[in-house]
Amino acid sequence: MKINKTFEYTICALSFLSKVNEDEFVTAKKIAQKENLPVCYLSKILKNLTRAGILRSNRGKGYMLKKKLDSINLKELSDTVAQNGSSLFYDTVIYNGLKERVDKMLSEIKLSDILK
């Protein structure tokens, strides 16, 4: 299954944040440097994740996980960072209920399952 860069960056950032102390804020710049990601684009992703309640932010200090990894599913992440109603997992039109099946499958996969 092909994923796009936005989702890849999202997973990288959340993986990085899951490895720092629970009470430690990390700046977008530091995450971008450590994960080799574009800081401007990453900042937009992190703001979306904050609005969705996945991250907590503190101006000037950065971001930290607000939700535990085992309470975040891939469908939620996809919906949070997708743009214009597009999916991060499939670029073509999907017919005959396949999209619903894929969405159901994604909703059952927790972030903690893939970041072990």
C-alpha positions as CSV (number, residue, x, y, z in Angstrom):
1,M,0.0,0.0,0.0
2,K,1.4,3.4,-1.0
3,I,1.5,6.2,1.5
4,N,2.3,9.8,0.7
5,K,4.9,12.1,2.3
6,T,2.5,13.8,4.6
7,F,1.6,10.6,6.3
8,E,5.3,9.5,6.4
9,Y,6.3,12.7,8.1
10,T,3.4,12.4,10.6
11,I,4.6,8.9,11.5
12,C,8.2,10.0,11.8
13,A,7.3,12.9,14.1
14,L,5.0,10.9,16.3
15,S,7.6,8.2,16.6
16,F,10.2,10.7,17.6
17,L,7.9,12.3,20.2
18,S,7.1,8.8,21.6
19,K,10.7,8.3,22.5
20,V,11.2,11.5,24.5
21,N,10.2,12.0,28.1
22,E,6.5,12.2,28.6
23,D,6.7,15.7,30.1
24,E,9.2,17.1,27.6
25,F,8.1,19.6,24.9
26,V,10.1,19.3,21.6
27,T,10.2,22.0,19.0
28,A,9.3,21.4,15.4
29,K,12.8,22.5,14.4
30,K,14.4,19.8,16.6
31,I,12.1,17.1,15.3
32,A,12.8,18.2,11.7
33,Q,16.5,18.2,12.3
34,K,16.6,14.8,14.0
35,E,14.2,13.1,11.5
36,N,15.6,15.0,8.4
37,L,12.2,16.6,7.6
38,P,11.3,20.0,6.2
39,V,10.5,22.2,9.2
40,C,7.9,24.4,7.6
41,Y,5.8,21.5,6.3
42,L,6.3,19.6,9.5
43,S,5.0,22.6,11.5
44,K,1.8,22.5,9.6
45,I,1.4,18.8,10.3
46,L,2.1,19.3,14.0
47,K,-0.5,22.1,14.2
48,N,-3.1,19.8,12.6
49,L,-2.3,17.0,15.1
50,T,-2.6,19.6,18.0
51,R,-6.0,20.7,16.7
52,A,-7.1,17.1,16.6
53,G,-6.1,16.5,20.3
54,I,-3.3,14.1,19.4
55,L,-0.5,16.5,20.5
56,R,-0.3,19.3,23.1
57,S,1.6,22.4,22.2
58,N,3.2,25.2,24.2
59,R,4.2,28.3,22.3
60,G,8.0,28.7,22.4
61,K,8.5,25.2,23.9
62,G,7.1,22.9,21.2
63,Y,5.0,19.8,21.2
64,M,4.4,16.6,23.2
65,L,2.1,13.7,22.9
66,K,-1.3,14.2,24.4
67,K,-2.8,10.8,23.6
68,K,-1.2,7.5,24.2
69,L,0.0,5.6,21.1
70,D,-2.4,2.8,21.7
71,S,-5.3,5.2,21.5
72,I,-4.4,6.6,18.1
73,N,-5.4,4.6,15.0
74,L,-4.1,5.0,11.5
75,K,-7.6,6.1,10.2
76,E,-7.6,8.9,12.7
77,L,-4.2,10.1,11.6
78,S,-5.1,9.8,8.0
79,D,-8.2,11.9,8.5
80,T,-6.4,14.4,10.6
81,V,-3.6,15.2,8.2
82,A,-5.3,14.5,4.9
83,Q,-6.0,17.6,2.7
84,N,-9.1,18.4,0.8
85,G,-10.8,15.1,1.8
86,S,-8.1,13.0,0.1
87,S,-6.7,9.9,1.6
88,L,-3.1,9.5,2.5
89,F,-3.2,5.8,1.6
90,Y,-4.7,5.7,-1.9
91,D,-4.4,8.1,-4.7
92,T,-6.9,6.5,-7.1
93,V,-10.6,6.2,-7.0
94,I,-11.6,3.0,-5.2
95,Y,-14.8,1.2,-6.2
96,N,-17.2,-1.4,-4.8
97,G,-16.8,-0.6,-1.1
98,L,-13.1,-1.1,-1.0
99,K,-12.5,2.3,0.5
100,E,-14.8,1.5,3.4
101,R,-13.0,-1.8,4.0
102,V,-9.6,-0.1,3.9
103,D,-10.9,2.6,6.3
104,K,-12.2,0.0,8.7
105,M,-8.9,-1.9,8.6
106,L,-7.0,1.4,9.3
107,S,-9.2,2.2,12.2
108,E,-8.3,-1.1,13.8
109,I,-4.5,-0.5,13.6
110,K,-3.1,1.4,16.5
111,L,0.0,3.6,16.2
112,S,1.6,1.5,19.0
113,D,1.3,-1.5,16.7
114,I,3.6,-0.1,14.1
115,L,6.0,1.9,16.3
116,K,7.2,-1.1,18.3
